[in-house]
């Protein structure tokens, strides 16, 4: 027959194990969130680079400033129902002239 103190030690050990498991789950979730955030930042940087390239092409082709070139991209994105980065990538890839 076990004594009361041994039962309490077992319960305390079980509680420590449960808390350790929770800490591990929390750490894994933090890592997942950080990885997702990093992936989003990388995608945003890639998008920004392609958008800047497309703006430069539009500026040269249409002889407009950066703001006007961006407006051209935005309008084309809205009319075509495509993401701005996709429109920019099309312009850079194909060298297509955007409609003013």
Number of C-alpha atoms within 10 A of each C-alpha: 3 6 7 8 9 10 11 11 11 11 12 12 12 12 12 12 12 12 12 12 12 12 12 12 12 12 12 12 12 12 12 12 12 12 12 12 12 12 12 12 12 12 12 12 12 12 17 15 15 21 22 17 16 27 25 19 20 28 18 13 12 16 12 15 13 15 11 16 24 21 13 20 25 18 16 19 17 13 9 11 10 13 14 21 21 14 22 31 18 16 21 20 11 9 13 13 14 19 10 12
